[in-house]
Amino acid sequence: MRTGIVAFILGNISFLYYLPPDWSELSIMKAHVCCQLLFIILVFSLLIILYKSRTIIVSSFSVIYKDFYRPLIHFIVMFFCGYFFSAIYINQFYPVLNLEHIEGKSIIVKGYIDSIPKKTDIKQSFQFRITARATAREIQDGPDNTLWDDSFNGRVKLSWYRTKKVLKNNQQWQLTIRLKKPNGLLNGGFDYEKWLYQNRILAVGYVREGDQLNSAKTASIKNYLSGLRQQVASQLDASLSDYSYKGLIKALTIGIRDDIEAQQWQLFLRTGTNHLIAISGLHISLMSGFAWLLINTLWRLNSNLNMKYPAVNAASIGALLTAVIYASLAGFSIPTQRALIMLSVVFFALMFKREFLSSYVLLLALLALVVFDPLSPLSPGFWLSFAAVAVIFITISSRLCYKTDKKNK
């Protein structure tokens, strides 16, 4: 099972490695996929031939087949499953903006704000989900005869300079913007272009003018959670406007670190505690752990209730709900997703009285994240999070083995 999970993840990573540098060229990506699929079909055909003729080829090597060929075939099949999964996801669910004839030119689009805007002294920056683009007929016949191209859609990162308009998450806007392809830097360090790609940001640009629309947005869980985060952020801004630690409260509550003062951030960098400001598995685990202890203690006070439904099960469900609420307030970042998946495995094991190996729990969380978001391996935080947990598991297991050996002696 663990070998299959590792093979699936390696297949996912191998496809991400071959993504073209220009994300807008879908035809190039499809050409890569077609060539690689032909190679995969050829390998599959050879495997089937070997499997069908195993009684002739390896009849005298049955032990070798059982101990080597069967795990190898299982590994290769799961590797291709991971590869196919990523290829299908990228080609079917990843939108593409054709900027060939409009890059650097003013276009009119409509859509909605898809993030909590970041406000500075000179601009507001935000992610905007384009739902349609106005065609050239609007310029010729007037705004009342606008034709909209629904095929031009996707998420872009915009900046609006020197505007006094109040921007909020989920607001509908009609904007006049200029876009360009996302570009990173050639020198080492943070890969801005890869970060944009992982976050499904297809272009960057700025706003020239815009008008808010009154049309209602489609209700969904994502929009509700985004609106809730926006409301919490607004309430914190209003309540803590005169306090210097407002940025810390927002960072530890909803995961927004933009308001942390420069002096405070420098202090965290010097003391090596800057990683504690981002909501991660540590914070999710602490919140769910406190909830588990509180619910477990209170539930045991009522013996009748405890007899009908065990306190351990009630505490596990309550702690898991607490973790989900806190992770949703943090925007479901990769560290919170990993912590949520691992806590789910732990709490379900408590409820069903099952034991799992730590390596199995870690790989299961890794698999769930890759299935949920095949582009998550592009993030350095993805590997840092799992590497840190793996080191903790190895350290703990080594100490337990050392203590067991001492007792046996």
LUMPAMAR-168388 format. One record per residue (C-alpha): residue in one letter; x, y, z; chain; residue number from 1. Coordinates in steps of 0.05 Angstrom, whole numbers. Layout:
# LUMPAMAR-168388
  rovex      px      py      pz  vexmar  lummi
      a       X       Y       Z       A    NUM
...
//
This chain:
# LUMPAMAR-168388
  rovex      px      py      pz  vexmar  lummi
      m       0       0       0       A      1
      r      55      49      19       A      2
      t      94      32     -44       A      3
      g      33      46     -86       A      4
      i      23     114     -53       A      5
      v      96     133     -65       A      6
      a      91     111    -138       A      7
      f      27     152    -149       A      8
      i      60     215    -120       A      9
      l     122     204    -162       A     10
      g      78     199    -224       A     11
      n      45     265    -206       A     12
      i     112     299    -196       A     13
      s     140     272    -261       A     14
      f      84     305    -300       A     15
      l      92     371    -264       A     16
      y     166     370    -282       A     17
      y     150     368    -357       A     18
      l     101     427    -357       A     19
      p     121     478    -411       A     20
      p     152     543    -387       A     21
      d      99     584    -423       A     22
      w      34     565    -387       A     23
      s     -10     598    -439       A     24
      e      11     551    -496       A     25
      l     -40     496    -487       A     26
      s     -23     464    -554       A     27
      i      49     452    -532       A     28
      m      24     420    -468       A     29
      k     -23     375    -507       A     30
      a      35     355    -553       A     31
      h      77     336    -493       A     32
      v      19     296    -464       A     33
      c       6     259    -529       A     34
      c      79     238    -537       A     35
      q      83     215    -465       A     36
      l      17     177    -469       A     37
      l      42     139    -530       A     38
      f     104     119    -490       A     39
      i      60      98    -431       A     40
      i      15      56    -476       A     41
      l      77      21    -504       A     42
      v     102       5    -434       A     43
      f      34     -20    -413       A     44
      s      31     -66    -474       A     45
      l      99     -96    -456       A     46
      l      76    -107    -385       A     47
      i      13    -143    -408       A     48
      i      54    -188    -454       A     49
      l     101    -205    -397       A     50
      y      43    -218    -349       A     51
      k       6    -263    -398       A     52
      s      69    -303    -415       A     53
      r      95    -308    -344       A     54
      t      81    -383    -340       A     55
      i     129    -395    -398       A     56
      i     181    -342    -385       A     57
      v     187    -347    -310       A     58
      s     158    -415    -295       A     59
      s     222    -436    -262       A     60
      f     229    -369    -227       A     61
      s     163    -365    -190       A     62
      v     197    -338    -128       A     63
      i     230    -283    -169       A     64
      y     163    -265    -200       A     65
      k     129    -262    -132       A     66
      d     183    -222     -97       A     67
      f     205    -177    -155       A     68
      y     161    -174    -216       A     69
      r      94    -167    -180       A     70
      p     116    -108    -136       A     71
      l     150     -77    -197       A     72
      i      87     -82    -239       A     73
      h      46     -53    -181       A     74
      f      94       5    -174       A     75
      i      93      20    -249       A     76
      v      17      17    -253       A     77
      m       8      65    -194       A     78
      f      62     111    -224       A     79
      f      23     116    -289       A     80
      c     -42     127    -250       A     81
      g     -11     187    -216       A     82
      y      16     211    -283       A     83
      f     -51     203    -318       A     84
      f     -87     237    -261       A     85
      s     -44     299    -265       A     86
      a     -47     301    -341       A     87
      i    -124     297    -341       A     88
      y    -130     349    -286       A     89
      i     -84     400    -320       A     90
      n    -116     392    -389       A     91
      q    -188     390    -366       A     92
      f    -193     436    -305       A     93
      y    -138     487    -316       A     94
      p    -164     548    -356       A     95
      v    -121     585    -406       A     96
      l    -123     659    -424       A     97
      n    -103     676    -495       A     98
      l     -65     742    -488       A     99
      e     -33     740    -557       A    100
      h     -71     800    -586       A    101
      i     -91     838    -523       A    102
      e     -27     838    -481       A    103
      g     -13     910    -460       A    104
      k     -79     935    -488       A    105
      s    -140     959    -449       A    106
      i    -197     909    -446       A    107
      i    -264     909    -410       A    108
      v    -279     849    -366       A    109
      k    -330     830    -314       A    110
      g    -323     783    -255       A    111
      y    -314     783    -180       A    112
      i    -259     794    -129       A    113
      d    -232     727    -109       A    114
      s    -188     745     -49       A    115
      i    -184     793       9       A    116
      p    -154     857     -21       A    117
      k     -86     880       5       A    118
      k     -85     955      17       A    119
      t     -23    1000      18       A    120
      d     -14    1075      14       A    121
      i     -13    1076     -62       A    122
      k     -52    1016     -86       A    123
      q     -99     958     -72       A    124
      s     -79     890     -99       A    125
      f    -126     831    -105       A    126
      q    -142     768    -145       A    127
      f    -198     776    -195       A    128
      r    -239     720    -226       A    129
      i    -256     740    -297       A    130
      t    -322     711    -321       A    131
      a    -327     746    -390       A    132
      r    -293     797    -435       A    133
      a    -328     852    -474       A    134
      t    -319     847    -549       A    135
      a    -301     904    -596       A    136
      r    -375     915    -612       A    137
      e    -383     954    -547       A    138
      i    -336    1008    -572       A    139
      q    -374    1014    -638       A    140
      d    -446    1009    -616       A    141
      g    -444    1034    -544       A    142
      p    -448    1001    -476       A    143
      d    -521     981    -484       A    144
      n    -503     932    -540       A    145
      t    -446     898    -505       A    146
      l    -428     828    -528       A    147
      w    -391     785    -478       A    148
      d    -342     729    -492       A    149
      d    -353     676    -438       A    150
      s    -294     634    -462       A    151
      f    -245     687    -436       A    152
      n    -245     669    -362       A    153
      g    -197     654    -306       A    154
      r    -162     684    -246       A    155
      v    -115     744    -253       A    156
      k     -76     785    -203       A    157
      l     -92     860    -208       A    158
      s     -68     925    -176       A    159
      w    -111     987    -171       A    160
      y     -70    1049    -159       A    161
      r     -94    1110    -121       A    162
      t    -166    1089    -115       A    163
      k    -213    1108     -58       A    164
      k    -264    1055     -74       A    165
      v    -277    1003     -21       A    166
      l    -259     934     -47       A    167
      k    -284     871     -13       A    168
      n    -282     797     -28       A    169
      n    -337     769     -73       A    170
      q    -357     838    -100       A    171
      q    -379     839    -174       A    172
      w    -341     889    -217       A    173
      q    -336     912    -289       A    174
      l    -264     934    -299       A    175
      t    -221     964    -353       A    176
      i    -154     929    -345       A    177
      r     -88     916    -379       A    178
      l     -58     846    -374       A    179
      k       9     814    -387       A    180
      k      37     744    -382       A    181
      p      66     726    -313       A    182
      n     142     729    -311       A    183
      g     191     711    -257       A    184
      l     264     727    -245       A    185
      l     322     687    -274       A    186
      n     364     691    -210       A    187
      g     354     643    -153       A    188
      g     305     652     -96       A    189
      f     230     655     -96       A    190
      d     199     629    -160       A    191
      y     144     680    -171       A    192
      e     121     650    -237       A    193
      k     113     581    -207       A    194
      w      75     610    -148       A    195
      l      27     644    -195       A    196
      y      16     580    -234       A    197
      q       4     539    -171       A    198
      n     -49     590    -148       A    199
      r     -83     587    -217       A    200
      i     -65     660    -232       A    201
      l     -61     663    -308       A    202
      a     -40     736    -318       A    203
      v     -21     799    -279       A    204
      g     -41     871    -293       A    205
      y     -71     935    -267       A    206
      v    -139     969    -266       A    207
      r    -151    1034    -304       A    208
      e    -224    1044    -283       A    209
      g    -282    1004    -259       A    210
      d    -354    1002    -235       A    211
      q    -385     957    -184       A    212
      l    -442     913    -208       A    213
      n    -505     897    -168       A    214
      s    -515     826    -195       A    215
      a    -517     773    -141       A    216
      k    -464     719    -138       A    217
      t    -479     645    -139       A    218
      a    -481     619     -67       A    219
      s    -428     567     -50       A    220
      i    -388     543       9       A    221
      k    -325     575     -18       A    222
      n    -359     643     -26       A    223
      y    -389     638      43       A    224
      l    -322     623      75       A    225
      s    -288     679      36       A    226
      g    -342     728      58       A    227
      l    -335     704     130       A    228
      r    -259     716     129       A    229
      q    -272     785     100       A    230
      q    -322     802     156       A    231
      v    -274     777     210       A    232
      a    -218     819     179       A    233
      s    -262     881     177       A    234
      q    -284     871     250       A    235
      l    -212     863     273       A    236
      d    -192     926     235       A    237
      a    -247     965     268       A    238
      s    -237     938     338       A    239
      l    -160     939     340       A    240
      s    -146    1000     297       A    241
      d    -108    1035     354       A    242
      y     -66     975     375       A    243
      s       2     958     349       A    244
      y     -10     883     353       A    245
      k     -70     884     306       A    246
      g     -28     850     252       A    247
      l      -9     793     299       A    248
      i     -82     780     318       A    249
      k    -103     778     244       A    250
      a     -45     732     227       A    251
      l     -62     682     282       A    252
      t    -137     687     270       A    253
      i    -148     687     195       A    254
      g     -77     678     168       A    255
      i     -69     749     139       A    256
      r       1     775     154       A    257
      d       0     839     113       A    258
      d     -13     885     173       A    259
      i      46     861     216       A    260
      e      92     921     228       A    261
      a     162     919     199       A    262
      q     195     924     268       A    263
      q     155     865     294       A    264
      w     171     823     233       A    265
      q     245     838     240       A    266
      l     241     816     313       A    267
      f     210     750     292       A    268
      l     264     740     239       A    269
      r     320     753     289       A    270
      t     291     706     341       A    271
      g     274     652     290       A    272
      t     200     652     309       A    273
      n     172     679     244       A    274
      h     145     610     224       A    275
      l     100     611     286       A    276
      i      61     671     257       A    277
      a      34     631     198       A    278
      i     -24     586     216       A    279
      s       3     516     209       A    280
      g      -5     446     237       A    281
      l      19     470     305       A    282
      h     -38     519     313       A    283
      i     -91     471     285       A    284
      s     -66     415     331       A    285
      l     -66     460     393       A    286
      m    -137     485     379       A    287
      s    -165     415     366       A    288
      g    -126     387     426       A    289
      f    -156     438     473       A    290
      a    -225     424     444       A    291
      w    -215     349     454       A    292
      l    -194     357     527       A    293
      l    -251     405     542       A    294
      i    -306     363     509       A    295
      n    -279     298     538       A    296
      t    -277     327     609       A    297
      l    -347     358     605       A    298
      w    -377     296     572       A    299
      r    -353     250     627       A    300
      l    -390     292     679       A    301
      n    -456     263     655       A    302
      s    -453     188     665       A    303
      n    -518     174     626       A    304
      l    -493     213     566       A    305
      n    -426     178     570       A    306
      m    -460     110     571       A    307
      k    -501     125     509       A    308
      y    -444     155     469       A    309
      p    -371     148     492       A    310
      a    -335     212     512       A    311
      v    -276     194     467       A    312
      n    -320     193     405       A    313
      a    -356     258     423       A    314
      a    -290     293     438       A    315
      s    -260     269     373       A    316
      i    -318     295     331       A    317
      g    -317     362     368       A    318
      a    -242     369     360       A    319
      l    -246     352     286       A    320
      l    -300     405     276       A    321
      t    -257     456     313       A    322
      a    -198     440     266       A    323
      v    -243     448     205       A    324
      i    -269     516     228       A    325
      y    -200     542     245       A    326
      a    -171     516     179       A    327
      s    -228     549     140       A    328
      l    -213     616     174       A    329
      a    -140     608     153       A    330
      g    -160     598      80       A    331
      f    -143     523      77       A    332
      s     -70     533      63       A    333
      i     -26     472      50       A    334
      p       0     466     122       A    335
      t     -71     470     149       A    336
      q     -96     419      98       A    337
      r     -40     371     118       A    338
      a     -55     380     192       A    339
      l    -130     371     180       A    340
      i    -120     306     142       A    341
      m     -72     277     193       A    342
      l    -117     297     251       A    343
      s    -176     264     215       A    344
      v    -137     199     211       A    345
      v    -119     204     285       A    346
      f    -189     220     309       A    347
      f    -222     167     266       A    348
      a    -171     117     293       A    349
      l    -191     136     364       A    350
      m    -265     129     348       A    351
      f    -258      61     314       A    352
      k    -202      38     361       A    353
      r    -152      25     306       A    354
      e     -77      33     304       A    355
      f     -38      60     244       A    356
      l      36      65     230       A    357
      s      62     136     230       A    358
      s      91     128     160       A    359
      y      24     104     135       A    360
      v     -11     166     165       A    361
      l      40     212     134       A    362
      l      35     180      65       A    363
      l     -41     179      69       A    364
      a     -41     254      83       A    365
      l       8     264      25       A    366
      l     -36     225     -22       A    367
      a     -99     262      -1       A    368
      l     -66     330     -14       A    369
      v     -41     309     -82       A    370
      v    -109     283    -102       A    371
      f    -143     346     -75       A    372
      d     -93     392    -109       A    373
      p     -45     361    -159       A    374
      l      -6     427    -164       A    375
      s      10     428     -89       A    376
      p      80     396     -99       A    377
      l     100     460    -134       A    378
      s      99     496     -67       A    379
      p     163     493     -24       A    380
      g     118     494      37       A    381
      f      89     428      15       A    382
      w     156     393      21       A    383
      l     179     431      83       A    384
      s     115     413     120       A    385
      f     119     339     106       A    386
      a     194     336     116       A    387
      a     187     368     185       A    388
      v     133     318     206       A    389
      a     174     260     179       A    390
      v     235     282     220       A    391
      i     190     286     282       A    392
      f     163     216     270       A    393
      i     233     187     258       A    394
      t     259     221     321       A    395
      i     202     196     364       A    396
      s     204     125     337       A    397
      s     280     123     348       A    398
      r     273     144     421       A    399
      l     218      93     433       A    400
      c     260      38     403       A    401
      y     319      59     446       A    402
      k     277      57     509       A    403
      t     249     -11     491       A    404
      d     319     -39     480       A    405
      k     342     -13     547       A    406
      k     283     -45     583       A    407
      n     295    -112     549       A    408
      k     367    -112     570       A    409
//
